Amino acid sequence: MDGTEQVELADVEPLWLTYSQAQKLSGLGRTTLWMLINDPNSGVKAARVGRSVRLSRRALENYMEKQAEGVGE
């Protein structure tokens, strides 16, 4: 792998996030994220791969957009 390939890989935004990445993206705490993925009405999806948990970036962003609707009106 040469230097250009490494730069291109660094620019890729993951579709599935770790809890830490999801916390940084949303500003929500780990417990809140856990409650959201365990609430079937939230729409926030998670996948377990072995012992790792990954949260869907798209579902989390959609959830945050829905929560922002009507705020400040």
PDB file of N, CA, C, O and CB in Angstrom:
ATOM      1  N   MET A   1       0.849  -1.171   0.000  1.00  0.00           N
ATOM      2  CA  MET A   1       0.000   0.000   0.000  1.00  0.00           C
ATOM      3  C   MET A   1       0.895   1.235   0.000  1.00  0.00           C
ATOM      4  O   MET A   1       1.762   1.379   0.862  1.00  0.00           O
ATOM      5  CB  MET A   1      -0.966  -0.002   1.221  1.00  0.00           C
ATOM      6  N   ASP A   2       0.685   2.119  -0.963  1.00  0.00           N
ATOM      7  CA  ASP A   2       1.508   3.328  -1.005  1.00  0.00           C
ATOM      8  C   ASP A   2       0.822   4.475  -0.258  1.00  0.00           C
ATOM      9  O   ASP A   2      -0.276   4.296   0.269  1.00  0.00           O
ATOM     10  CB  ASP A   2       1.792   3.735  -2.466  1.00  0.00           C
ATOM     11  N   GLY A   3       1.449   5.634  -0.209  1.00  0.00           N
ATOM     12  CA  GLY A   3       0.947   6.773   0.560  1.00  0.00           C
ATOM     13  C   GLY A   3      -0.411   7.273   0.109  1.00  0.00           C
ATOM     14  O   GLY A   3      -1.223   7.695   0.933  1.00  0.00           O
ATOM     15  N   THR A   4      -0.673   7.228  -1.215  1.00  0.00           N
ATOM     16  CA  THR A   4      -1.965   7.719  -1.708  1.00  0.00           C
ATOM     17  C   THR A   4      -3.113   6.844  -1.255  1.00  0.00           C
ATOM     18  O   THR A   4      -4.187   7.353  -0.932  1.00  0.00           O
ATOM     19  CB  THR A   4      -1.956   7.799  -3.219  1.00  0.00           C
ATOM     20  N   GLU A   5      -2.909   5.535  -1.227  1.00  0.00           N
ATOM     21  CA  GLU A   5      -3.966   4.634  -0.769  1.00  0.00           C
ATOM     22  C   GLU A   5      -4.274   4.872   0.696  1.00  0.00           C
ATOM     23  O   GLU A   5      -5.434   4.792   1.098  1.00  0.00           O
ATOM     24  CB  GLU A   5      -3.566   3.173  -0.992  1.00  0.00           C
ATOM     25  N   GLN A   6      -3.270   5.162   1.501  1.00  0.00           N
ATOM     26  CA  GLN A   6      -3.485   5.425   2.915  1.00  0.00           C
ATOM     27  C   GLN A   6      -4.301   6.694   3.115  1.00  0.00           C
ATOM     28  O   GLN A   6      -5.166   6.736   3.991  1.00  0.00           O
ATOM     29  CB  GLN A   6      -2.149   5.535   3.645  1.00  0.00           C
ATOM     30  N   VAL A   7      -4.045   7.725   2.325  1.00  0.00           N
ATOM     31  CA  VAL A   7      -4.795   8.974   2.419  1.00  0.00           C
ATOM     32  C   VAL A   7      -6.244   8.730   2.029  1.00  0.00           C
ATOM     33  O   VAL A   7      -7.149   9.233   2.695  1.00  0.00           O
ATOM     34  CB  VAL A   7      -4.167  10.064   1.523  1.00  0.00           C
ATOM     35  N   GLU A   8      -6.484   7.973   0.969  1.00  0.00           N
ATOM     36  CA  GLU A   8      -7.839   7.695   0.520  1.00  0.00           C
ATOM     37  C   GLU A   8      -8.616   6.920   1.584  1.00  0.00           C
ATOM     38  O   GLU A   8      -9.791   7.207   1.814  1.00  0.00           O
ATOM     39  CB  GLU A   8      -7.813   6.913  -0.796  1.00  0.00           C
ATOM     40  N   LEU A   9      -7.988   5.956   2.228  1.00  0.00           N
ATOM     41  CA  LEU A   9      -8.655   5.194   3.272  1.00  0.00           C
ATOM     42  C   LEU A   9      -8.976   6.069   4.480  1.00  0.00           C
ATOM     43  O   LEU A   9      -9.991   5.851   5.141  1.00  0.00           O
ATOM     44  CB  LEU A   9      -7.793   4.014   3.694  1.00  0.00           C
ATOM     45  N   ALA A  10      -8.142   7.039   4.775  1.00  0.00           N
ATOM     46  CA  ALA A  10      -8.373   7.921   5.918  1.00  0.00           C
ATOM     47  C   ALA A  10      -9.580   8.820   5.680  1.00  0.00           C
ATOM     48  O   ALA A  10     -10.205   9.270   6.641  1.00  0.00           O
ATOM     49  CB  ALA A  10      -7.130   8.772   6.195  1.00  0.00           C
ATOM     50  N   ASP A  11      -9.923   9.093   4.420  1.00  0.00           N
ATOM     51  CA  ASP A  11     -11.038   9.974   4.088  1.00  0.00           C
ATOM     52  C   ASP A  11     -12.387   9.259   4.096  1.00  0.00           C
ATOM     53  O   ASP A  11     -13.422   9.910   3.949  1.00  0.00           O
ATOM     54  CB  ASP A  11     -10.808  10.595   2.739  1.00  0.00           C
ATOM     55  N   VAL A  12     -12.400   7.951   4.260  1.00  0.00           N
ATOM     56  CA  VAL A  12     -13.638   7.181   4.224  1.00  0.00           C
ATOM     57  C   VAL A  12     -14.375   7.322   5.556  1.00  0.00           C
ATOM     58  O   VAL A  12     -13.804   7.099   6.623  1.00  0.00           O
ATOM     59  CB  VAL A  12     -13.349   5.690   3.917  1.00  0.00           C
ATOM     60  N   GLU A  13     -15.658   7.699   5.473  1.00  0.00           N
ATOM     61  CA  GLU A  13     -16.482   7.771   6.685  1.00  0.00           C
ATOM     62  C   GLU A  13     -17.179   6.431   6.858  1.00  0.00           C
ATOM     63  O   GLU A  13     -17.839   5.959   5.933  1.00  0.00           O
ATOM     64  CB  GLU A  13     -17.526   8.947   6.607  1.00  0.00           C
ATOM     65  N   PRO A  14     -17.046   5.810   8.023  1.00  0.00           N
ATOM     66  CA  PRO A  14     -17.649   4.488   8.222  1.00  0.00           C
ATOM     67  C   PRO A  14     -19.171   4.561   8.248  1.00  0.00           C
ATOM     68  O   PRO A  14     -19.748   5.522   8.757  1.00  0.00           O
ATOM     69  CB  PRO A  14     -17.140   3.867   9.520  1.00  0.00           C
ATOM     70  N   LEU A  15     -19.817   3.536   7.694  1.00  0.00           N
ATOM     71  CA  LEU A  15     -21.275   3.444   7.717  1.00  0.00           C
ATOM     72  C   LEU A  15     -21.760   2.963   9.077  1.00  0.00           C
ATOM     73  O   LEU A  15     -22.878   3.280   9.482  1.00  0.00           O
ATOM     74  CB  LEU A  15     -21.774   2.503   6.613  1.00  0.00           C
ATOM     75  N   TRP A  16     -20.937   2.207   9.780  1.00  0.00           N
ATOM     76  CA  TRP A  16     -21.267   1.660  11.092  1.00  0.00           C
ATOM     77  C   TRP A  16     -20.255   2.195  12.088  1.00  0.00           C
ATOM     78  O   TRP A  16     -19.049   2.139  11.846  1.00  0.00           O
ATOM     79  CB  TRP A  16     -21.275   0.096  11.079  1.00  0.00           C
ATOM     80  N   LEU A  17     -20.740   2.714  13.209  1.00  0.00           N
ATOM     81  CA  LEU A  17     -19.907   3.417  14.177  1.00  0.00           C
ATOM     82  C   LEU A  17     -19.755   2.639  15.480  1.00  0.00           C
ATOM     83  O   LEU A  17     -20.660   1.914  15.893  1.00  0.00           O
ATOM     84  CB  LEU A  17     -20.489   4.784  14.462  1.00  0.00           C
ATOM     85  N   THR A  18     -18.615   2.797  16.111  1.00  0.00           N
ATOM     86  CA  THR A  18     -18.441   2.294  17.467  1.00  0.00           C
ATOM     87  C   THR A  18     -19.226   3.217  18.398  1.00  0.00           C
ATOM     88  O   THR A  18     -19.657   4.295  17.988  1.00  0.00           O
ATOM     89  CB  THR A  18     -16.914   2.224  17.871  1.00  0.00           C
ATOM     90  N   TYR A  19     -19.410   2.793  19.649  1.00  0.00           N
ATOM     91  CA  TYR A  19     -20.078   3.668  20.617  1.00  0.00           C
ATOM     92  C   TYR A  19     -19.338   5.006  20.720  1.00  0.00           C
ATOM     93  O   TYR A  19     -19.965   6.065  20.760  1.00  0.00           O
ATOM     94  CB  TYR A  19     -20.156   2.985  22.009  1.00  0.00           C
ATOM     95  N   SER A  20     -18.016   4.952  20.763  1.00  0.00           N
ATOM     96  CA  SER A  20     -17.213   6.163  20.904  1.00  0.00           C
ATOM     97  C   SER A  20     -17.426   7.106  19.717  1.00  0.00           C
ATOM     98  O   SER A  20     -17.601   8.310  19.904  1.00  0.00           O
ATOM     99  CB  SER A  20     -15.727   5.803  21.033  1.00  0.00           C
ATOM    100  N   GLN A  21     -17.412   6.564  18.510  1.00  0.00           N
ATOM    101  CA  GLN A  21     -17.640   7.385  17.320  1.00  0.00           C
ATOM    102  C   GLN A  21     -19.050   7.960  17.316  1.00  0.00           C
ATOM    103  O   GLN A  21     -19.247   9.122  16.959  1.00  0.00           O
ATOM    104  CB  GLN A  21     -17.403   6.563  16.048  1.00  0.00           C
ATOM    105  N   ALA A  22     -20.031   7.153  17.711  1.00  0.00           N
ATOM    106  CA  ALA A  22     -21.425   7.605  17.747  1.00  0.00           C
ATOM    107  C   ALA A  22     -21.602   8.714  18.782  1.00  0.00           C
ATOM    108  O   ALA A  22     -22.364   9.655  18.561  1.00  0.00           O
ATOM    109  CB  ALA A  22     -22.372   6.425  18.062  1.00  0.00           C
ATOM    110  N   GLN A  23     -20.900   8.608  19.909  1.00  0.00           N
ATOM    111  CA  GLN A  23     -20.960   9.643  20.933  1.00  0.00           C
ATOM    112  C   GLN A  23     -20.421  10.960  20.396  1.00  0.00           C
ATOM    113  O   GLN A  23     -21.019  12.013  20.620  1.00  0.00           O
ATOM    114  CB  GLN A  23     -20.175   9.215  22.175  1.00  0.00           C
ATOM    115  N   LYS A  24     -19.296  10.911  19.689  1.00  0.00           N
ATOM    116  CA  LYS A  24     -18.695  12.120  19.128  1.00  0.00           C
ATOM    117  C   LYS A  24     -19.596  12.730  18.055  1.00  0.00           C
ATOM    118  O   LYS A  24     -19.751  13.949  17.989  1.00  0.00           O
ATOM    119  CB  LYS A  24     -17.309  11.806  18.541  1.00  0.00           C
ATOM    120  N   LEU A  25     -20.180  11.890  17.229  1.00  0.00           N
ATOM    121  CA  LEU A  25     -21.027  12.370  16.134  1.00  0.00           C
ATOM    122  C   LEU A  25     -22.297  13.019  16.659  1.00  0.00           C
ATOM    123  O   LEU A  25     -22.702  14.073  16.168  1.00  0.00           O
ATOM    124  CB  LEU A  25     -21.382  11.222  15.193  1.00  0.00           C
ATOM    125  N   SER A  26     -22.933  12.399  17.656  1.00  0.00           N
ATOM    126  CA  SER A  26     -24.251  12.846  18.108  1.00  0.00           C
ATOM    127  C   SER A  26     -24.224  13.731  19.348  1.00  0.00           C
ATOM    128  O   SER A  26     -25.150  14.506  19.584  1.00  0.00           O
ATOM    129  CB  SER A  26     -25.104  11.662  18.381  1.00  0.00           C
ATOM    130  N   GLY A  27     -23.159  13.613  20.138  1.00  0.00           N
ATOM    131  CA  GLY A  27     -23.117  14.337  21.397  1.00  0.00           C
ATOM    132  C   GLY A  27     -23.917  13.656  22.501  1.00  0.00           C
ATOM    133  O   GLY A  27     -24.091  14.219  23.582  1.00  0.00           O
ATOM    134  N   LEU A  28     -24.401  12.453  22.234  1.00  0.00           N
ATOM    135  CA  LEU A  28     -25.167  11.694  23.212  1.00  0.00           C
ATOM    136  C   LEU A  28     -24.243  10.778  24.000  1.00  0.00           C
ATOM    137  O   LEU A  28     -23.175  10.399  23.518  1.00  0.00           O
ATOM    138  CB  LEU A  28     -26.274  10.879  22.523  1.00  0.00           C
ATOM    139  N   GLY A  29     -24.651  10.426  25.204  1.00  0.00           N
ATOM    140  CA  GLY A  29     -23.864   9.538  26.044  1.00  0.00           C
ATOM    141  C   GLY A  29     -24.065   8.082  25.678  1.00  0.00           C
ATOM    142  O   GLY A  29     -24.997   7.731  24.954  1.00  0.00           O
ATOM    143  N   ARG A  30     -23.184   7.242  26.183  1.00  0.00           N
ATOM    144  CA  ARG A  30     -23.231   5.804  25.895  1.00  0.00           C
ATOM    145  C   ARG A  30     -24.546   5.176  26.365  1.00  0.00           C
ATOM    146  O   ARG A  30     -25.123   4.350  25.658  1.00  0.00           O
ATOM    147  CB  ARG A  30     -22.048   5.093  26.562  1.00  0.00           C
ATOM    148  N   THR A  31     -25.018   5.560  27.544  1.00  0.00           N
ATOM    149  CA  THR A  31     -26.261   4.994  28.069  1.00  0.00           C
ATOM    150  C   THR A  31     -27.447   5.394  27.197  1.00  0.00           C
ATOM    151  O   THR A  31     -28.318   4.570  26.918  1.00  0.00           O
ATOM    152  CB  THR A  31     -26.491   5.449  29.518  1.00  0.00           C
ATOM    153  N   THR A  32     -27.485   6.643  26.770  1.00  0.00           N
ATOM    154  CA  THR A  32     -28.567   7.099  25.887  1.00  0.00           C
ATOM    155  C   THR A  32     -28.533   6.338  24.577  1.00  0.00           C
ATOM    156  O   THR A  32     -29.581   5.925  24.080  1.00  0.00           O
ATOM    157  CB  THR A  32     -28.460   8.613  25.623  1.00  0.00           C
ATOM    158  N   LEU A  33     -27.360   6.144  24.008  1.00  0.00           N
ATOM    159  CA  LEU A  33     -27.245   5.379  22.765  1.00  0.00           C
ATOM    160  C   LEU A  33     -27.720   3.949  22.983  1.00  0.00           C
ATOM    161  O   LEU A  33     -28.425   3.392  22.141  1.00  0.00           O
ATOM    162  CB  LEU A  33     -25.789   5.387  22.250  1.00  0.00           C
ATOM    163  N   TRP A  34     -27.337   3.353  24.113  1.00  0.00           N
ATOM    164  CA  TRP A  34     -27.766   1.990  24.418  1.00  0.00           C
ATOM    165  C   TRP A  34     -29.286   1.920  24.501  1.00  0.00           C
ATOM    166  O   TRP A  34     -29.898   0.987  23.980  1.00  0.00           O
ATOM    167  CB  TRP A  34     -27.135   1.505  25.735  1.00  0.00           C
ATOM    168  N   MET A  35     -29.902   2.920  25.167  1.00  0.00           N
ATOM    169  CA  MET A  35     -31.365   2.939  25.273  1.00  0.00           C
ATOM    170  C   MET A  35     -32.006   3.082  23.895  1.00  0.00           C
ATOM    171  O   MET A  35     -33.034   2.461  23.625  1.00  0.00           O
ATOM    172  CB  MET A  35     -31.825   4.087  26.193  1.00  0.00           C
ATOM    173  N   LEU A  36     -31.410   3.893  23.024  1.00  0.00           N
ATOM    174  CA  LEU A  36     -31.968   4.085  21.683  1.00  0.00           C
ATOM    175  C   LEU A  36     -31.920   2.807  20.852  1.00  0.00           C
ATOM    176  O   LEU A  36     -32.879   2.493  20.148  1.00  0.00           O
ATOM    177  CB  LEU A  36     -31.219   5.192  20.961  1.00  0.00           C
ATOM    178  N   ILE A  37     -30.821   2.071  20.926  1.00  0.00           N
ATOM    179  CA  ILE A  37     -30.747   0.857  20.104  1.00  0.00           C
ATOM    180  C   ILE A  37     -31.622  -0.255  20.670  1.00  0.00           C
ATOM    181  O   ILE A  37     -31.947  -1.210  19.965  1.00  0.00           O
ATOM    182  CB  ILE A  37     -29.298   0.374  19.997  1.00  0.00           C
ATOM    183  N   ASN A  38     -32.006  -0.137  21.942  1.00  0.00           N
ATOM    184  CA  ASN A  38     -32.901  -1.128  22.528  1.00  0.00           C
ATOM    185  C   ASN A  38     -34.369  -0.712  22.473  1.00  0.00           C
ATOM    186  O   ASN A  38     -35.246  -1.450  22.923  1.00  0.00           O
ATOM    187  CB  ASN A  38     -32.507  -1.386  23.954  1.00  0.00           C
ATOM    188  N   ASP A  39     -34.633   0.476  21.917  1.00  0.00           N
ATOM    189  CA  ASP A  39     -36.001   0.966  21.751  1.00  0.00           C
ATOM    190  C   ASP A  39     -36.392   0.778  20.287  1.00  0.00           C
ATOM    191  O   ASP A  39     -35.877   1.483  19.419  1.00  0.00           O
ATOM    192  CB  ASP A  39     -36.130   2.475  22.187  1.00  0.00           C
ATOM    193  N   PRO A  40     -37.299  -0.165  19.997  1.00  0.00           N
ATOM    194  CA  PRO A  40     -37.666  -0.415  18.606  1.00  0.00           C
ATOM    195  C   PRO A  40     -38.327   0.780  17.922  1.00  0.00           C
ATOM    196  O   PRO A  40     -38.379   0.828  16.693  1.00  0.00           O
ATOM    197  CB  PRO A  40     -38.587  -1.593  18.537  1.00  0.00           C
ATOM    198  N   ASN A  41     -38.829   1.738  18.686  1.00  0.00           N
ATOM    199  CA  ASN A  41     -39.482   2.910  18.109  1.00  0.00           C
ATOM    200  C   ASN A  41     -38.506   4.011  17.712  1.00  0.00           C
ATOM    201  O   ASN A  41     -38.887   4.943  17.003  1.00  0.00           O
ATOM    202  CB  ASN A  41     -40.481   3.460  19.082  1.00  0.00           C
ATOM    203  N   SER A  42     -37.248   3.921  18.158  1.00  0.00           N
ATOM    204  CA  SER A  42     -36.281   4.988  17.867  1.00  0.00           C
ATOM    205  C   SER A  42     -35.777   4.932  16.431  1.00  0.00           C
ATOM    206  O   SER A  42     -35.441   5.963  15.848  1.00  0.00           O
ATOM    207  CB  SER A  42     -35.103   4.902  18.824  1.00  0.00           C
ATOM    208  N   GLY A  43     -35.722   3.746  15.867  1.00  0.00           N
ATOM    209  CA  GLY A  43     -35.196   3.611  14.508  1.00  0.00           C
ATOM    210  C   GLY A  43     -33.680   3.527  14.439  1.00  0.00           C
ATOM    211  O   GLY A  43     -33.121   3.364  13.354  1.00  0.00           O
ATOM    212  N   VAL A  44     -33.004   3.636  15.581  1.00  0.00           N
ATOM    213  CA  VAL A  44     -31.542   3.532  15.607  1.00  0.00           C
ATOM    214  C   VAL A  44     -31.187   2.054  15.613  1.00  0.00           C
ATOM    215  O   VAL A  44     -31.581   1.306  16.508  1.00  0.00           O
ATOM    216  CB  VAL A  44     -30.924   4.272  16.856  1.00  0.00           C
ATOM    217  N   LYS A  45     -30.435   1.648  14.598  1.00  0.00           N
ATOM    218  CA  LYS A  45     -30.082   0.235  14.437  1.00  0.00           C
ATOM    219  C   LYS A  45     -28.661  -0.023  14.906  1.00  0.00           C
ATOM    220  O   LYS A  45     -27.787   0.840  14.825  1.00  0.00           O
ATOM    221  CB  LYS A  45     -30.239  -0.199  12.976  1.00  0.00           C
ATOM    222  N   ALA A  46     -28.461  -1.224  15.393  1.00  0.00           N
ATOM    223  CA  ALA A  46     -27.124  -1.654  15.802  1.00  0.00           C
ATOM    224  C   ALA A  46     -26.901  -3.077  15.321  1.00  0.00           C
ATOM    225  O   ALA A  46     -27.843  -3.853  15.164  1.00  0.00           O
ATOM    226  CB  ALA A  46     -26.944  -1.555  17.346  1.00  0.00           C
ATOM    227  N   ALA A  47     -25.642  -3.401  15.094  1.00  0.00           N
ATOM    228  CA  ALA A  47     -25.269  -4.752  14.682  1.00  0.00           C
ATOM    229  C   ALA A  47     -24.196  -5.262  15.633  1.00  0.00           C
ATOM    230  O   ALA A  47     -23.272  -4.535  15.997  1.00  0.00           O
ATOM    231  CB  ALA A  47     -24.767  -4.778  13.200  1.00  0.00           C
ATOM    232  N   ARG A  48     -24.332  -6.502  16.023  1.00  0.00           N
ATOM    233  CA  ARG A  48     -23.318  -7.133  16.867  1.00  0.00           C
ATOM    234  C   ARG A  48     -22.491  -8.067  15.988  1.00  0.00           C
ATOM    235  O   ARG A  48     -23.027  -8.915  15.275  1.00  0.00           O
ATOM    236  CB  ARG A  48     -23.972  -7.913  18.070  1.00  0.00           C
ATOM    237  N   VAL A  49     -21.182  -7.889  16.056  1.00  0.00           N
ATOM    238  CA  VAL A  49     -20.240  -8.747  15.342  1.00  0.00           C
ATOM    239  C   VAL A  49     -19.283  -9.281  16.396  1.00  0.00           C
ATOM    240  O   VAL A  49     -18.386  -8.574  16.857  1.00  0.00           O
ATOM    241  CB  VAL A  49     -19.474  -7.969  14.181  1.00  0.00           C
ATOM    242  N   GLY A  50     -19.485 -10.528  16.767  1.00  0.00           N
ATOM    243  CA  GLY A  50     -18.723 -11.065  17.892  1.00  0.00           C
ATOM    244  C   GLY A  50     -19.125 -10.313  19.144  1.00  0.00           C
ATOM    245  O   GLY A  50     -20.308 -10.263  19.480  1.00  0.00           O
ATOM    246  N   ARG A  51     -18.163  -9.728  19.840  1.00  0.00           N
ATOM    247  CA  ARG A  51     -18.461  -8.935  21.039  1.00  0.00           C
ATOM    248  C   ARG A  51     -18.585  -7.456  20.734  1.00  0.00           C
ATOM    249  O   ARG A  51     -18.934  -6.666  21.611  1.00  0.00           O
ATOM    250  CB  ARG A  51     -17.390  -9.145  22.085  1.00  0.00           C
ATOM    251  N   SER A  52     -18.300  -7.070  19.484  1.00  0.00           N
ATOM    252  CA  SER A  52     -18.349  -5.665  19.093  1.00  0.00           C
ATOM    253  C   SER A  52     -19.763  -5.252  18.706  1.00  0.00           C
ATOM    254  O   SER A  52     -20.519  -6.037  18.135  1.00  0.00           O
ATOM    255  CB  SER A  52     -17.391  -5.402  17.935  1.00  0.00           C
ATOM    256  N   VAL A  53     -20.104  -4.016  19.023  1.00  0.00           N
ATOM    257  CA  VAL A  53     -21.388  -3.437  18.630  1.00  0.00           C
ATOM    258  C   VAL A  53     -21.106  -2.245  17.736  1.00  0.00           C
ATOM    259  O   VAL A  53     -20.248  -1.418  18.042  1.00  0.00           O
ATOM    260  CB  VAL A  53     -22.241  -3.019  19.876  1.00  0.00           C
ATOM    261  N   ARG A  54     -21.831  -2.159  16.629  1.00  0.00           N
ATOM    262  CA  ARG A  54     -21.707  -1.035  15.713  1.00  0.00           C
ATOM    263  C   ARG A  54     -23.085  -0.434  15.488  1.00  0.00           C
ATOM    264  O   ARG A  54     -24.065  -1.157  15.311  1.00  0.00           O
ATOM    265  CB  ARG A  54     -21.065  -1.472  14.369  1.00  0.00           C
ATOM    266  N   LEU A  55     -23.155   0.898  15.496  1.00  0.00           N
ATOM    267  CA  LEU A  55     -24.404   1.610  15.295  1.00  0.00           C
ATOM    268  C   LEU A  55     -24.445   2.167  13.879  1.00  0.00           C
ATOM    269  O   LEU A  55     -23.433   2.639  13.359  1.00  0.00           O
ATOM    270  CB  LEU A  55     -24.570   2.741  16.336  1.00  0.00           C
ATOM    271  N   SER A  56     -25.598   2.111  13.270  1.00  0.00           N
ATOM    272  CA  SER A  56     -25.768   2.613  11.910  1.00  0.00           C
ATOM    273  C   SER A  56     -25.680   4.138  11.902  1.00  0.00           C
ATOM    274  O   SER A  56     -26.473   4.815  12.557  1.00  0.00           O
ATOM    275  CB  SER A  56     -27.118   2.144  11.318  1.00  0.00           C
ATOM    276  N   ARG A  57     -24.717   4.670  11.161  1.00  0.00           N
ATOM    277  CA  ARG A  57     -24.551   6.122  11.051  1.00  0.00           C
ATOM    278  C   ARG A  57     -25.808   6.746  10.474  1.00  0.00           C
ATOM    279  O   ARG A  57     -26.300   7.749  10.992  1.00  0.00           O
ATOM    280  CB  ARG A  57     -23.328   6.472  10.176  1.00  0.00           C
ATOM    281  N   ARG A  58     -26.333   6.159   9.405  1.00  0.00           N
ATOM    282  CA  ARG A  58     -27.510   6.709   8.734  1.00  0.00           C
ATOM    283  C   ARG A  58     -28.708   6.756   9.684  1.00  0.00           C
ATOM    284  O   ARG A  58     -29.408   7.766   9.757  1.00  0.00           O
ATOM    285  CB  ARG A  58     -27.854   5.875   7.488  1.00  0.00           C
ATOM    286  N   ALA A  59     -28.941   5.661  10.410  1.00  0.00           N
ATOM    287  CA  ALA A  59     -30.074   5.610  11.337  1.00  0.00           C
ATOM    288  C   ALA A  59     -29.902   6.628  12.462  1.00  0.00           C
ATOM    289  O   ALA A  59     -30.875   7.258  12.876  1.00  0.00           O
ATOM    290  CB  ALA A  59     -30.228   4.194  11.922  1.00  0.00           C
ATOM    291  N   LEU A  60     -28.682   6.796  12.959  1.00  0.00           N
ATOM    292  CA  LEU A  60     -28.424   7.761  14.027  1.00  0.00           C
ATOM    293  C   LEU A  60     -28.623   9.187  13.522  1.00  0.00           C
ATOM    294  O   LEU A  60     -29.219  10.014  14.212  1.00  0.00           O
ATOM    295  CB  LEU A  60     -26.997   7.586  14.581  1.00  0.00           C
ATOM    296  N   GLU A  61     -28.126   9.476  12.321  1.00  0.00           N
ATOM    297  CA  GLU A  61     -28.309  10.812  11.750  1.00  0.00           C
ATOM    298  C   GLU A  61     -29.796  11.094  11.507  1.00  0.00           C
ATOM    299  O   GLU A  61     -30.267  12.201  11.766  1.00  0.00           O
ATOM    300  CB  GLU A  61     -27.515  10.950  10.429  1.00  0.00           C
ATOM    301  N   ASN A  62     -30.535  10.094  11.009  1.00  0.00           N
ATOM    302  CA  ASN A  62     -31.977  10.266  10.795  1.00  0.00           C
ATOM    303  C   ASN A  62     -32.697  10.536  12.105  1.00  0.00           C
ATOM    304  O   ASN A  62     -33.579  11.393  12.162  1.00  0.00           O
ATOM    305  CB  ASN A  62     -32.571   9.027  10.120  1.00  0.00           C
ATOM    306  N   TYR A  63     -32.332   9.819  13.152  1.00  0.00           N
ATOM    307  CA  TYR A  63     -32.930  10.021  14.463  1.00  0.00           C
ATOM    308  C   TYR A  63     -32.689  11.460  14.939  1.00  0.00           C
ATOM    309  O   TYR A  63     -33.612  12.128  15.406  1.00  0.00           O
ATOM    310  CB  TYR A  63     -32.356   9.008  15.479  1.00  0.00           C
ATOM    311  N   MET A  64     -31.440  11.931  14.815  1.00  0.00           N
ATOM    312  CA  MET A  64     -31.111  13.280  15.272  1.00  0.00           C
ATOM    313  C   MET A  64     -31.863  14.329  14.447  1.00  0.00           C
ATOM    314  O   MET A  64     -32.313  15.334  14.997  1.00  0.00           O
ATOM    315  CB  MET A  64     -29.591  13.521  15.186  1.00  0.00           C
ATOM    316  N   GLU A  65     -32.004  14.112  13.149  1.00  0.00           N
ATOM    317  CA  GLU A  65     -32.759  15.047  12.307  1.00  0.00           C
ATOM    318  C   GLU A  65     -34.219  15.105  12.741  1.00  0.00           C
ATOM    319  O   GLU A  65     -34.803  16.187  12.805  1.00  0.00           O
ATOM    320  CB  GLU A  65     -32.664  14.639  10.824  1.00  0.00           C
ATOM    321  N   LYS A  66     -34.815  13.952  13.040  1.00  0.00           N
ATOM    322  CA  LYS A  66     -36.201  13.932  13.492  1.00  0.00           C
ATOM    323  C   LYS A  66     -36.359  14.662  14.813  1.00  0.00           C
ATOM    324  O   LYS A  66     -37.357  15.348  15.032  1.00  0.00           O
ATOM    325  CB  LYS A  66     -36.697  12.499  13.626  1.00  0.00           C
ATOM    326  N   GLN A  67     -35.375  14.518  15.695  1.00  0.00           N
ATOM    327  CA  GLN A  67     -35.445  15.194  16.990  1.00  0.00           C
ATOM    328  C   GLN A  67     -35.308  16.693  16.834  1.00  0.00           C
ATOM    329  O   GLN A  67     -35.829  17.453  17.650  1.00  0.00           O
ATOM    330  CB  GLN A  67     -34.366  14.671  17.924  1.00  0.00           C
ATOM    331  N   ALA A  68     -34.604  17.133  15.782  1.00  0.00           N
ATOM    332  CA  ALA A  68     -34.380  18.560  15.564  1.00  0.00           C
ATOM    333  C   ALA A  68     -35.606  19.244  14.949  1.00  0.00           C
ATOM    334  O   ALA A  68     -35.731  20.465  15.038  1.00  0.00           O
ATOM    335  CB  ALA A  68     -33.167  18.765  14.664  1.00  0.00           C
ATOM    336  N   GLU A  69     -36.505  18.483  14.331  1.00  0.00           N
ATOM    337  CA  GLU A  69     -37.691  19.078  13.715  1.00  0.00           C
ATOM    338  C   GLU A  69     -38.549  19.742  14.782  1.00  0.00           C
ATOM    339  O   GLU A  69     -38.883  19.131  15.797  1.00  0.00           O
ATOM    340  CB  GLU A  69     -38.509  18.011  12.950  1.00  0.00           C
ATOM    341  N   GLY A  70     -38.892  20.960  14.549  1.00  0.00           N
ATOM    342  CA  GLY A  70     -39.774  21.674  15.469  1.00  0.00           C
ATOM    343  C   GLY A  70     -39.070  22.324  16.640  1.00  0.00           C
ATOM    344  O   GLY A  70     -39.703  23.056  17.401  1.00  0.00           O
ATOM    345  N   VAL A  71     -37.772  22.079  16.811  1.00  0.00           N
ATOM    346  CA  VAL A  71     -37.047  22.705  17.919  1.00  0.00           C
ATOM    347  C   VAL A  71     -36.815  24.173  17.572  1.00  0.00           C
ATOM    348  O   VAL A  71     -36.339  24.491  16.482  1.00  0.00           O
ATOM    349  CB  VAL A  71     -35.686  21.971  18.199  1.00  0.00           C
ATOM    350  N   GLY A  72     -37.150  25.054  18.491  1.00  0.00           N
ATOM    351  CA  GLY A  72     -36.930  26.479  18.276  1.00  0.00           C
ATOM    352  C   GLY A  72     -38.034  27.182  17.523  1.00  0.00           C
ATOM    353  O   GLY A  72     -37.911  28.363  17.197  1.00  0.00           O
ATOM    354  N   GLU A  73     -39.098  26.482  17.246  1.00  0.00           N
ATOM    355  CA  GLU A  73     -40.207  27.129  16.519  1.00  0.00           C
ATOM    356  C   GLU A  73     -41.197  27.703  17.475  1.00  0.00           C
ATOM    357  O   GLU A  73     -42.197  28.285  17.053  1.00  0.00           O
ATOM    358  CB  GLU A  73     -40.904  26.149  15.587  1.00  0.00           C
TER     359      GLU A  73
END
